Amino acid sequence: MMSGDLFPGDTDMPLADRLRTPLAERMRPLTLDEFVGQTGVLGPGTPLREAIARDALQSIILWGPPGTGKTTIARLVAATTNARFVAFSAVLSGIKEIKAVMAEAEDTRRQLGRRTIVFVDEIHRFNKAQQDAFLPRVEAGDIVLVGATTENPSFEVNAALLSRSRVFVLDPLDQRAILTILDHALRDHDRGLGSRNVEVTPEALDTIATHANGDARVALNLLELAAAVAGTGDAQTDRPATIDVPLLQKALQRRTLRYDKGGEEHFNIISALHKSMRNSDPDAAVYWLARMVEAGEDPLYVARRLVRFASEDIGNADPRALTLAIAAKEAVHFLGMPEGNTALAQAAIYLSIAPKSNAVYRAYGEAASDAQQRLAEPVPLHLRNAPTRLMKDVGYGRGYEYAHDFEEGTTSMQCLPDNLGDRRYYRPTERGLEKTIAERLSATRSVRSSRPPDPK
């Protein structure tokens, strides 16, 4: 697939045909100076900008959410480079097309001494074998790879390919950048809406920029839709059509939040929820919870994470936390959504303000480590049941001390194997109920250590 297929030449179209192209496509920057946002990546004097301007680009991976400029940067490379430029879409191309282009790149380099720049849109959709096909030509210098991805390259791009490329992270565009792009679209007479008799109130522009959520394409699509709803104004009085907030409500539907149930954003937000609750911040916790639920996350997945948190980060500091988390899970299952969202919020807020302890989590982790790595000694004979005569004869249950027969309710009997006799897995904190538990446990251990073992 050559670059012309992926990057249509809008400027070569007749004006009438060009204006039928979506506004977001028409307003793509044609030069580096027109590019808005990402100043840390493509601003004046940055390495990437200098490499593009000098036609000295090396293999790069552009990583960022939709509408942040990945494909636009590739188009600017195509417009400024003297190298042969080929573009793939990972959605449409297969290993056969990749190998054919790699062979052509090798021939072009050997016969003409000319590099080939290969742009791969959505490179994360290529499997390992497809990505491996680029590697020999990248190593040989026959191609310069420009990959674009919305997914974390650490997980989605082969390590060998990643080590030979520089990753540039593109952030969601800020409000100022989105407003600048909208202003350009409103003023541009050739590609934008400058020739239309339409004006936009500042409040409406702010609303569009907020709704876009850092995505320039969403902002321009909404502006174009609002302009269509507004019409052409009054030709007789030359009164422009006005896009205001009430009109936007007609064009706006529910905002699509940036979220991928199986991608990095899913893990980023659940991590933010977990760490906000751990930090006892209910406001942040309920916000991240809402971000997940409103984006369509499975509410039972969220409930399961709350249940896990109740044991991992609160434990016996407040045993009611686990009960409430289980109740929230049952409420979501019983009510469904959206009615179950308040049960999740109630649980998240309670877990946030509850006293914290990871003593249970640490106790299990240390015990599991010993179970896996240390000698698995048999269960001490005095702890074994003896339901048969033979088992009694060989010593099963001999020396067992019945705790209820002792005034303190505990005995000096060792319950761990000999090689672990001095281990202490559970170390309660001084927070919440665990403070009381720690005092009781200390007293119990003191009694057990001070009483001599039963001689029988």
C-alpha positions in Angstrom: 0.0 0.0 0.0 1.7 3.2 -1.1 1.6 6.5 0.7 -1.0 8.0 -1.6 -3.6 5.4 -0.5 -3.2 6.2 3.2 -2.5 9.9 2.7 -4.9 11.3 0.1 -3.7 14.4 -1.7 -6.5 16.8 -0.7 -4.7 19.8 -2.1 -4.9 18.3 -5.6 -8.7 17.9 -5.5 -11.1 20.4 -7.0 -12.4 22.8 -4.3 -15.9 21.4 -4.4 -14.6 17.8 -3.8 -12.2 19.0 -1.2 -14.9 20.6 0.9 -16.8 17.3 0.9 -13.8 15.8 2.7 -14.3 15.8 6.5 -13.1 19.0 8.2 -10.7 17.1 10.4 -9.0 15.7 7.3 -8.9 19.0 5.5 -7.3 20.8 8.5 -4.4 18.5 8.8 -1.2 20.6 9.0 0.7 20.8 5.7 4.0 22.1 7.3 5.8 21.7 10.6 5.0 25.3 11.4 1.2 24.6 11.2 1.4 21.7 13.7 -0.3 22.6 17.0 0.5 21.0 20.3 3.1 18.4 21.3 5.8 21.1 21.7 7.9 18.8 23.8 8.1 16.4 20.9 7.8 18.5 17.7 8.4 22.1 18.9 11.2 24.2 17.5 14.6 22.8 18.2 13.4 19.4 19.3 15.3 16.4 18.0 12.4 15.0 16.1 11.6 18.2 14.3 15.2 18.8 13.4 15.5 15.2 12.1 12.4 15.6 9.9 13.5 19.0 8.6 17.0 17.7 7.7 15.7 14.4 6.3 17.8 12.6 8.8 15.0 10.6 10.5 15.8 7.3 12.3 13.3 4.6 13.2 10.7 5.9 15.6 7.5 4.8 17.4 4.8 7.4 17.9 2.7 6.4 21.0 -0.4 8.4 22.0 -4.2 8.4 22.1 -6.3 9.1 19.1 -6.3 12.6 17.6 -3.0 13.7 19.0 -1.0 13.9 15.8 0.6 10.6 15.0 -0.6 10.2 11.5 -0.1 14.0 10.9 3.6 13.6 11.8 3.9 10.8 9.4 2.3 12.9 6.6 4.8 15.7 7.4 7.6 13.2 7.1 6.2 12.1 3.7 6.0 15.7 2.5 9.5 16.7 3.5 11.7 13.6 3.0 13.7 12.8 -0.1 13.5 9.1 0.7 11.0 6.7 -0.8 7.9 6.7 1.4 5.5 3.7 1.9 2.6 3.5 4.3 0.8 0.5 5.7 -2.3 0.1 7.7 -1.9 -2.8 10.1 -5.6 -3.3 9.8 -5.5 -3.9 6.1 -2.0 -5.3 5.4 -0.6 -8.8 5.9 2.8 -10.5 5.9 2.8 -10.9 2.1 2.6 -7.2 1.5 5.2 -6.5 4.2 7.7 -8.9 2.6 7.1 -7.4 -0.8 7.9 -3.9 0.4 10.9 -5.1 2.3 12.3 -6.7 -0.8 11.7 -3.5 -2.8 13.4 -1.4 -0.1 16.4 -3.6 -0.2 16.6 -3.3 -4.0 16.1 0.5 -3.8 18.9 0.9 -1.3 21.4 -1.3 -3.3 20.6 0.0 -6.8 19.8 3.7 -6.1 21.3 4.3 -2.7 18.0 5.6 -1.5 16.3 4.8 1.8 12.7 3.8 2.2 10.6 5.3 5.1 7.9 2.8 6.1 5.0 4.2 8.1 2.9 1.6 9.9 -0.3 2.9 11.3 -1.6 0.9 14.3 1.5 -1.1 14.5 0.3 -2.8 17.6 -2.2 -4.8 15.4 0.7 -6.6 13.7 1.5 -9.9 15.2 5.1 -11.0 16.1 5.8 -12.6 12.8 4.7 -9.5 10.9 6.8 -7.2 13.1 9.8 -9.5 12.7 9.6 -9.0 9.0 10.8 -5.4 9.4 13.7 -6.2 11.6 16.4 -7.3 9.1 15.8 -4.3 6.9 15.8 -1.9 9.9 19.1 -3.4 11.0 20.6 -3.2 7.4 19.5 0.4 7.1 17.3 -0.2 4.1 14.2 1.2 5.8 13.4 3.8 8.5 10.4 2.6 10.4 7.8 5.1 11.6 5.2 3.2 13.7 2.1 4.7 15.2 0.2 3.1 18.1 -2.4 3.9 20.7 -1.1 1.0 22.9 1.9 0.8 25.1 4.9 -0.2 22.9 6.5 -2.0 25.8 3.7 -4.6 25.5 2.7 -4.4 21.8 6.0 -3.9 19.9 8.7 -6.6 19.7 11.6 -5.9 22.1 14.2 -6.2 19.2 12.3 -3.7 17.1 11.7 -1.4 20.0 15.4 -1.4 20.9 16.2 -0.1 17.5 13.6 2.7 17.6 13.1 5.8 19.6 9.7 6.1 21.2 8.0 9.5 21.3 5.1 9.9 23.6 2.2 12.1 22.4 0.0 13.4 25.1 -3.7 14.3 24.8 -3.9 17.9 23.5 -4.6 20.5 26.2 -7.5 22.9 26.1 -5.4 25.7 24.6 -4.1 23.6 21.7 -7.7 22.4 20.9 -9.0 26.0 20.9 -6.1 27.1 18.6 -7.0 24.3 16.2 -10.7 25.3 16.3 -9.8 28.9 15.7 -7.7 28.0 12.6 -10.6 25.9 11.2 -13.0 28.9 11.7 -10.6 31.4 10.0 -9.2 29.3 7.1 -11.2 30.1 3.9 -9.6 27.4 1.7 -9.7 24.3 3.9 -11.8 25.4 6.9 -15.1 27.2 7.6 -13.8 30.7 6.9 -16.0 31.0 3.9 -19.1 30.0 5.8 -21.3 32.7 7.4 -21.0 31.2 10.9 -19.7 32.4 14.3 -19.1 30.5 17.5 -19.5 31.9 21.0 -16.6 31.6 23.4 -18.6 29.4 25.7 -19.5 27.0 22.8 -15.8 26.8 21.8 -14.9 25.9 25.4 -17.6 23.3 25.4 -16.3 21.7 22.2 -12.7 21.7 23.5 -13.8 20.1 26.8 -16.0 17.5 25.0 -13.0 16.6 22.7 -11.1 15.2 25.7 -7.7 16.0 24.1 -8.6 14.6 20.6 -8.3 17.2 17.8 -10.3 15.0 15.4 -13.3 14.8 17.8 -13.2 18.6 18.2 -13.2 19.3 14.5 -15.9 16.7 13.8 -18.1 18.3 16.4 -17.4 21.8 15.1 -18.4 20.7 11.6 -21.5 19.0 12.8 -22.5 22.1 14.8 -22.0 24.2 11.7 -24.3 22.0 9.7 -27.0 22.2 12.4 -26.6 26.0 12.6 -27.1 26.4 8.9 -25.9 29.4 6.7 -27.4 32.3 8.5 -29.5 35.1 7.0 -28.2 36.0 3.6 -30.4 39.1 3.3 -29.1 40.8 6.5 -25.7 39.1 6.3 -26.4 37.9 9.8 -24.2 34.9 10.6 -25.4 31.6 11.9 -24.5 31.2 15.5 -23.1 28.2 17.3 -23.9 28.5 21.0 -24.1 26.1 23.9 -27.9 25.4 23.4 -27.3 24.5 19.8 -24.4 22.3 20.8 -26.7 20.3 23.0 -28.6 19.3 19.9 -25.4 18.1 18.2 -23.7 16.6 21.3 -24.4 13.1 22.4 -22.9 11.4 25.4 -19.2 11.9 25.4 -17.1 8.8 24.7 -14.5 8.5 27.4 -11.1 7.3 26.4 -11.0 3.8 27.7 -10.0 0.4 26.5 -11.2 -2.6 28.5 -8.3 -4.7 27.4 -5.6 -2.0 27.0 -3.3 0.1 29.0 -5.9 2.8 30.0 -7.9 0.0 31.7 -4.9 -0.9 33.9 -4.0 2.8 34.4 -7.4 3.7 35.8 -7.8 0.6 38.0 -4.4 1.4 39.4 -5.4 5.0 40.1 -8.5 3.7 41.8 -6.6 1.3 44.0 -3.9 3.7 44.9 -6.3 6.5 45.7 -8.2 4.3 48.1 -4.9 3.1 49.6 -4.0 6.8 50.2 -7.4 7.4 51.9 -8.6 9.8 49.3 -12.3 9.2 48.8 -12.7 12.0 46.3 -10.1 10.7 43.9 -11.4 7.1 44.4 -15.0 7.9 43.5 -13.7 9.9 40.4 -11.6 7.0 39.1 -14.5 4.7 39.8 -16.9 6.9 37.8 -14.4 7.1 34.9 -14.4 3.3 34.7 -18.1 2.8 35.1 -19.2 5.6 32.8 -16.8 4.3 30.1 -18.6 0.9 30.2 -16.3 -1.2 32.3 -17.9 -4.4 33.6 -19.2 -3.4 37.1 -18.5 -6.8 38.5 -14.9 -6.5 37.5 -14.8 -3.2 39.6 -16.6 -5.0 42.4 -14.0 -7.8 42.4 -11.2 -5.3 42.7 -12.9 -3.6 45.7 -13.2 -7.0 47.4 -9.5 -7.7 46.8 -8.6 -4.2 48.1 -10.6 -4.8 51.3 -8.4 -7.8 52.2 -5.1 -6.6 50.7 -5.0 -3.0 52.1 -7.4 -3.0 55.0 -7.6 -6.5 56.3 -8.2 -6.8 60.0 -7.8 -3.1 60.6 -11.5 -2.9 59.7 -13.0 -6.4 59.0 -16.3 -4.7 58.0 -14.6 -3.5 54.8 -14.6 -7.0 53.3 -18.3 -7.4 54.3 -19.2 -4.1 52.7 -17.3 -4.9 49.5 -19.0 -8.3 49.2 -22.3 -6.5 49.8 -21.6 -4.0 47.0 -20.8 -6.9 44.6 -24.1 -8.6 45.5 -25.9 -5.3 45.0 -24.5 -4.8 41.6 -25.4 -8.3 40.6 -28.9 -7.9 42.0 -29.7 -4.4 40.7 -27.6 -4.3 37.5 -26.5 -0.9 36.1 -26.9 2.0 36.4 -28.6 1.4 39.7 -25.6 -0.5 41.1 -23.2 2.4 40.6 -24.0 3.9 44.0 -23.3 0.7 45.7 -19.8 0.6 44.1 -19.3 4.3 45.1 -20.4 3.6 48.7 -17.9 0.8 48.9 -15.1 2.8 47.3 -15.6 5.7 49.7 -15.8 3.4 52.8 -12.6 1.6 51.7 -10.9 4.9 51.3 -11.7 6.2 54.7 -11.2 2.9 56.6 -7.9 2.4 58.5 -5.3 0.7 56.4 -3.2 -2.4 57.0 -1.5 -4.8 54.6 -0.5 -7.1 57.5 -2.8 -9.9 56.1 -1.4 -9.4 52.6 2.2 -9.6 53.9 1.4 -12.6 56.1 0.1 -14.6 53.2 2.9 -13.6 50.9 5.6 -14.6 53.4 3.8 -17.9 54.2 3.4 -18.7 50.5 7.0 -18.0 49.9 8.0 -20.4 52.7 5.6 -23.0 51.4 7.1 -22.8 47.9 10.8 -22.5 48.7 11.5 -24.1 52.1 11.6 -27.8 53.0 8.0 -29.1 53.2 8.1 -30.9 56.5 5.3 -33.2 57.4 2.5 -32.0 59.7 3.6 -32.6 63.3 2.1 -35.8 64.8 0.3 -34.0 67.6 -1.7 -32.0 65.1 -2.9 -35.0 63.1 -6.3 -36.6 63.6 -6.2 -40.3 64.5 -9.5 -41.8 63.4 -8.1 -45.4 63.3 -6.3 -47.6 65.9 -3.2 -47.9 63.7 -2.9 -44.1 63.5 -3.1 -43.8 67.3 -0.5 -46.5 67.7 2.0 -44.7 65.5 1.6 -41.5 67.4 -1.0 -39.5 65.5 -2.5 -36.9 67.9 -0.2 -37.8 70.8 0.7 -34.7 72.8 -2.1 -32.5 71.4 -3.2 -29.8 73.9 -6.8 -28.8 73.8 -6.8 -25.0 74.1 -10.2 -24.8 75.8 -8.8 -26.8 78.8 -6.5 -23.9 79.7 -7.6 -20.7 81.5 -5.9 -18.4 78.9 -7.4 -20.3 76.0 -4.0 -21.1 74.5 -1.2 -23.5 75.0 2.6 -23.8 74.5 2.1 -26.4 71.8 4.0 -25.7 68.6 1.8 -25.7 65.5 4.4 -24.9 62.8 6.9 -27.5 61.5 10.2 -27.5 63.4 12.1 -25.7 60.6 9.6 -22.8 60.8 9.0 -22.8 64.5 10.2 -19.2 65.1 8.4 -17.7 62.1 6.0 -14.8 62.6 3.9 -14.1 59.5 1.1 -12.0 60.9 2.4 -8.7 62.3 -0.6 -6.5 63.0 -0.3 -2.7 62.8 -1.3 -0.1 65.3 -4.2 1.1 63.1 -7.9 0.4 63.5 -9.0 -2.8 65.1 -5.5 -4.3 64.5 -4.2 -2.2 67.4 -6.5 -4.3 69.7 -5.6 -7.5 67.8 -1.9 -6.7 68.3 -2.3 -6.3 72.0 -4.2 -9.6 72.3 -1.7 -11.4 70.1 1.2 -10.1 72.2 -0.5 -11.3 75.3 -1.2 -14.7 73.8 2.3 -15.2 72.6 3.6 -14.2 76.0 1.5 -16.8 77.6 2.6 -19.5 75.1 6.3 -18.7 75.5 6.2 -18.6 79.3 4.4 -21.9 79.9 6.4 -25.1 79.6 5.2 -27.7 77.1 2.8 -30.4 78.4 5.1 -33.4 79.2 2.7 -36.0 77.8 
